[in-house]
Amino acid sequence: MSSSILHYSLFSLSFLLIACSPPPQAQQESPFLQENSIQLASPVLETGSTLFRDSVRVELALGMEGAVCFYRVGKNELIAYEGPFWIKESCELQAVARAAGWLESEPAIAVFKRAGLQVAKAFLESAPSSSYPGDGVSTLIDGKKGSLNFHDGKWLGFDGGSMVALLDMETPINAEALTVSILSDPGSWIFPPKRIEVQASGDGKQYVKIAEKDYPTPASTTTGGLQYLELELESTQARYFKVTVEGLGLVPDWHPGAAQKGKAWLFVDEVILEIAE
């Protein structure tokens, strides 16, 4: 599995991905309105969560009678939507609306992530802010995806610092990938990390680095959203995994808070281990 950064910026419990279309009366009032000049609203993707353990049910809804929805899972071809369907593997889902006489909608996009192995125990070596404690360390392994609302109680927030978490699998495993789920919201001073490092140990004392990745400082044009940061792991049998997510520290120079050397927040809600098949 290759390392990647997976973005999806408009998730809540429903995907409110509705483009603006003029009301019917506006179309009648304009003598200059041409066919195929108005864009359809994007489909609404409804699901319980984009993070799941076994499978998740997805429905697509359209706000216009006569429009047809098409969707693709991963790199597959677009197919017509005929009713609710189930997703069983990690993937990106795209959906568009089409109708005669209208421009195709912007795609509604969501990234679904299978939760992977159930971690037996977890510990934090760095405490989160008392303002955003989530449900303690269990927040990282409960399989409950946080939303764009960082006050929802499902996030661990670190003010200018880093997160160091220790995962205990109870028995040795051969993990092949690790994913850290984070929030980016520059307007609220919340930024992606600048570095992630993973170490492994058989006895909980001697650790060996099995993965690390640096991330660029976000540009001023960077949009916020929910992100999955994936790392490939060197093949090794280990019981313990130490995950260090290094925060940005200070906000970037372009940020309004840079003048007062404002601290960048780091928000994490899940750490996911995947085993080699």
TORLUMDREN-398174 format. One record per residue (C-alpha): residue number from 1; z negated, x, y negated. Coordinates in pm, 1 decimal. Layout:
BEGIN
  num        zz        xx        yy
  NUM         Z         X         Y
...
REM end
This chain:
BEGIN
  num        zz        xx        yy
    1       0.0       0.0       0.0
    2      97.4     151.0    -334.0
    3    -134.8     163.7    -630.8
    4     -63.0     -94.4    -891.8
    5    -214.3    -283.7   -1179.2
    6    -178.4    -654.8   -1136.4
    7    -192.9    -871.1   -1447.3
    8    -233.9   -1239.3   -1493.2
    9    -357.4   -1337.2   -1830.4
   10    -395.6   -1713.8   -1841.5
   11    -615.5   -1799.2   -1538.4
   12    -897.7   -2051.5   -1539.4
   13    -960.5   -2288.0   -1247.8
   14    -620.8   -2433.2   -1332.4
   15    -338.9   -2227.5   -1478.8
   16    -278.6   -2371.4   -1822.9
   17      66.6   -2227.6   -1862.6
   18     233.0   -2502.8   -2063.3
   19     508.1   -2409.7   -2307.6
   20     558.8   -2631.0   -2610.4
   21     844.0   -2881.3   -2594.5
   22     933.0   -3115.6   -2881.5
   23     846.7   -3483.2   -2823.8
   24    1136.9   -3718.2   -2737.7
   25    1138.2   -3874.7   -3084.4
   26    1197.0   -3530.8   -3240.2
   27    1509.6   -3492.2   -3029.4
   28    1644.4   -3827.0   -3147.1
   29    1584.3   -3748.8   -3512.8
   30    1787.9   -3426.9   -3518.4
   31    2166.3   -3478.6   -3533.6
   32    2213.3   -3103.3   -3470.7
   33    2027.9   -3084.3   -3137.7
   34    2256.4   -2932.7   -2875.4
   35    2238.3   -2970.2   -2500.5
   36    2045.9   -2686.3   -2330.8
   37    1873.6   -2594.3   -2659.2
   38    1521.4   -2711.9   -2569.7
   39    1311.3   -2519.0   -2321.1
   40    1112.4   -2698.4   -2054.6
   41     738.6   -2661.9   -2025.3
   42     623.0   -2422.2   -1756.3
   43     478.4   -2569.3   -1437.4
   44     102.7   -2597.9   -1406.6
   45     -34.1   -2408.0   -1104.8
   46    -346.6   -2570.2    -967.0
   47    -571.8   -2391.6    -718.4
   48    -938.8   -2337.1    -649.2
   49    -924.9   -1961.4    -704.1
   50    -678.4   -1673.5    -689.5
   51    -931.4   -1475.9    -485.2
   52    -971.9   -1602.7    -129.5
   53   -1085.5   -1493.1     215.7
   54    -865.8   -1688.0     459.9
   55    -621.0   -1905.2     266.2
   56    -590.0   -2103.0     -55.8
   57    -407.8   -2430.3    -133.1
   58    -168.7   -2435.9    -428.8
   59     -15.0   -2733.3    -609.2
   60     251.4   -2726.8    -879.1
   61     271.7   -2997.0   -1145.0
   62     531.5   -3079.4   -1408.2
   63     483.0   -3271.9   -1729.7
   64     834.7   -3416.5   -1746.5
   65     993.3   -3678.1   -1526.1
   66    1321.5   -3566.6   -1374.5
   67    1240.8   -3195.3   -1383.4
   68    1234.6   -2996.3   -1061.3
   69    1004.1   -2706.6    -983.3
   70    1112.4   -2390.1    -802.2
   71     881.2   -2112.2    -687.2
   72     881.4   -1777.9    -512.1
   73     608.6   -1590.9    -325.4
   74     635.0   -1215.3    -364.1
   75     997.9   -1098.5    -366.6
   76    1130.7   -1396.3    -172.4
   77    1405.9   -1618.4    -310.5
   78    1323.5   -1917.5    -528.6
   79    1282.7   -2237.3    -326.9
   80    1239.1   -2597.5    -436.2
   81     883.2   -2724.9    -447.7
   82     829.4   -3016.5    -209.3
   83     452.1   -3042.6    -205.8
   84     122.8   -2845.3    -179.7
   85     138.7   -2521.5      20.2
   86    -101.3   -2253.8     143.2
   87    -113.9   -1884.2      58.6
   88    -262.5   -1657.0     324.0
   89    -184.9   -1305.8     199.2
   90    -215.0   -1114.2    -127.4
   91      91.9   -1183.4    -339.7
   92     237.3   -1271.9    -678.5
   93     348.0   -1631.8    -723.9
   94     609.2   -1737.5    -980.9
   95     718.1   -2091.8   -1061.9
   96     977.2   -2232.8   -1304.6
   97    1091.4   -2580.4   -1406.5
   98    1457.4   -2686.1   -1425.4
   99    1632.0   -3000.7   -1546.1
  100    1986.5   -3093.9   -1648.3
  101    2040.6   -3052.9   -2021.6
  102    1732.9   -2831.4   -2070.3
  103    1669.0   -2458.3   -2075.0
  104    1476.7   -2327.9   -1775.5
  105    1105.3   -2286.9   -1845.6
  106     924.0   -1959.4   -1883.7
  107     778.5   -1862.3   -1544.0
  108     421.1   -1948.7   -1460.1
  109     281.9   -1638.6   -1288.5
  110     -36.1   -1585.3   -1088.2
  111    -157.8   -1304.0    -864.6
  112    -342.9   -1403.7    -547.4
  113    -571.6   -1158.2    -375.9
  114    -716.2   -1177.6     -25.6
  115   -1079.1   -1071.1     -45.1
  116   -1069.0    -822.3     241.0
  117   -1376.6    -700.0     427.0
  118   -1715.7    -859.6     383.6
  119   -1947.0    -591.6     243.3
  120   -2289.5    -600.1     411.6
  121   -2492.7    -463.1     119.4
  122   -2428.3    -334.9    -229.8
  123   -2633.0    -144.7    -485.5
  124   -2582.5     -58.9    -851.6
  125   -2662.9     288.2    -982.7
  126   -2585.4     174.4   -1337.4
  127   -2739.4    -144.0   -1473.2
  128   -2520.6    -396.8   -1660.2
  129   -2609.9    -527.4   -2004.4
  130   -2886.8    -786.2   -2006.6
  131   -2641.4   -1012.0   -2191.3
  132   -2394.9   -1012.3   -1900.0
  133   -2592.3    -956.2   -1578.2
  134   -2386.5   -1194.2   -1363.1
  135   -2575.5   -1260.3   -1041.1
  136   -2675.8    -898.6   -1005.3
  137   -2497.3    -665.0    -768.2
  138   -2401.2    -956.4    -541.2
  139   -2150.8   -1052.5    -813.0
  140   -1930.4    -769.1    -687.4
  141   -1907.8    -889.1    -325.8
  142   -1944.6   -1268.9    -337.8
  143   -1571.7   -1346.0    -340.5
  144   -1604.3   -1559.2    -655.9
  145   -1341.4   -1482.2    -918.4
  146   -1448.6   -1471.9   -1281.1
  147   -1245.7   -1654.1   -1545.6
  148   -1118.8   -1560.9   -1890.4
  149   -1449.9   -1695.8   -2019.6
  150   -1670.8   -1387.1   -1985.2
  151   -1976.1   -1608.3   -2043.3
  152   -1918.5   -1790.7   -1713.7
  153   -2190.4   -1592.6   -1531.8
  154   -1947.3   -1430.2   -1286.6
  155   -1906.9   -1098.7   -1468.3
  156   -2107.3    -778.1   -1491.9
  157   -2071.8    -640.7   -1845.1
  158   -2130.5    -275.1   -1938.6
  159   -2158.4    -188.6   -2307.6
  160   -1979.3     141.5   -2367.7
  161   -2073.5     278.0   -2028.3
  162   -1954.3     294.4   -1670.0
  163   -2027.1     110.6   -1346.5
  164   -2134.8     295.3   -1034.1
  165   -2164.5      78.7    -722.3
  166   -2256.6     174.5    -366.7
  167   -2111.5     -34.3     -81.8
  168   -2279.5     -25.4     259.3
  169   -2061.7    -155.5     544.0
  170   -2344.0    -108.1     802.6
  171   -2094.4      39.0    1051.9
  172   -1818.6     297.4     993.5
  173   -1476.2     161.9     900.0
  174   -1136.9     309.5     825.5
  175   -1059.2     162.1     482.1
  176    -709.1     205.8     340.7
  177    -735.3      47.6      -5.8
  178    -985.6     -56.6    -269.1
  179    -938.7    -306.8    -552.3
  180   -1151.2    -346.4    -864.3
  181   -1118.0    -679.4   -1044.9
  182   -1166.6    -649.4   -1421.1
  183   -1123.5    -840.3   -1746.8
  184    -932.4    -720.6   -2051.8
  185    -989.4    -894.9   -2386.0
  186    -933.5    -649.9   -2675.9
  187   -1021.5    -913.7   -2934.9
  188   -1368.8    -933.3   -2779.9
  189   -1392.6    -552.6   -2747.0
  190   -1342.6    -569.9   -2367.3
  191   -1107.4    -305.5   -2224.6
  192    -983.9    -176.9   -1887.2
  193   -1148.6     139.3   -1754.8
  194   -1007.5     484.3   -1817.7
  195   -1076.2     608.4   -1465.4
  196   -1178.6     493.5   -1116.9
  197   -1310.6     723.3    -845.8
  198   -1398.4     640.0    -484.9
  199   -1616.2     854.8    -259.7
  200   -1699.6     803.2     108.7
  201   -1990.5     905.8     329.4
  202   -2099.8     866.2     686.8
  203   -2471.0     917.4     623.4
  204   -2518.9     806.6     261.2
  205   -2602.9    1162.1     153.4
  206   -2291.3    1375.9     171.5
  207   -1996.6    1218.6     -14.0
  208   -1629.7    1316.5     -22.0
  209   -1381.9    1198.4    -284.3
  210   -1106.8     989.9    -122.2
  211    -933.6     843.7    -428.7
  212    -918.0     867.0    -805.3
  213    -691.4     725.1   -1071.0
  214    -670.4     759.7   -1448.3
  215    -554.0     477.0   -1671.7
  216    -392.5     515.5   -2015.4
  217    -568.8     401.3   -2331.1
  218    -440.9      49.8   -2408.0
  219    -189.7      22.7   -2692.0
  220    -236.8    -214.6   -2984.1
  221      28.0    -442.8   -2830.7
  222    -159.8    -471.9   -2501.0
  223    -239.8    -829.5   -2405.9
  224    -565.1    -921.6   -2238.7
  225    -614.3   -1097.3   -1908.8
  226    -752.0   -1075.4   -1557.7
  227    -643.2    -765.1   -1369.3
  228    -665.5    -623.4   -1018.3
  229    -670.0    -242.5   -1015.8
  230    -568.7    -109.2    -674.2
  231    -619.0     236.9    -526.8
  232    -494.0     382.6    -200.6
  233    -766.7     563.6      -5.6
  234    -736.9     878.7     201.9
  235    -783.0     784.6     564.9
  236   -1142.0     846.0     670.4
  237   -1412.8     687.8     882.6
  238   -1710.4     603.4     662.7
  239   -1999.6     360.5     631.8
  240   -2076.2     410.6     262.0
  241   -1838.0     393.1     -32.1
  242   -1936.1     490.2    -385.8
  243   -1717.1     337.4    -656.3
  244   -1729.5     474.1   -1011.8
  245   -1550.2     270.0   -1275.7
  246   -1555.2     473.5   -1595.9
  247   -1540.0     267.0   -1911.9
  248   -1331.5     355.8   -2215.0
  249   -1643.7     450.7   -2411.7
  250   -1534.2     374.1   -2766.5
  251   -1270.5     123.0   -2870.8
  252    -922.8     273.4   -2937.6
  253    -839.2     410.8   -3282.9
  254    -616.6     111.9   -3361.5
  255    -896.7    -140.1   -3300.5
  256   -1081.4    -293.7   -3601.6
  257   -1408.7    -171.1   -3450.9
  258   -1299.7     192.6   -3451.0
  259   -1418.2     248.4   -3809.8
  260   -1780.3     195.0   -3703.2
  261   -1728.7     377.4   -3370.3
  262   -1767.1      53.3   -3177.9
  263   -1833.2      67.0   -2804.5
  264   -1578.7     -69.3   -2559.5
  265   -1710.7    -323.0   -2309.7
  266   -1628.4    -295.8   -1938.8
  267   -1632.2    -619.5   -1735.9
  268   -1612.3    -619.0   -1353.0
  269   -1647.4    -914.8   -1115.9
  270   -1533.4    -794.9    -770.8
  271   -1488.4    -478.2    -564.4
  272   -1270.0    -533.1    -258.5
  273   -1225.7    -303.0      43.2
  274    -930.2    -342.7     277.2
  275    -921.5    -199.3     626.1
  276    -627.0     -30.5     793.6
  277    -457.1    -267.7    1038.9
REM end
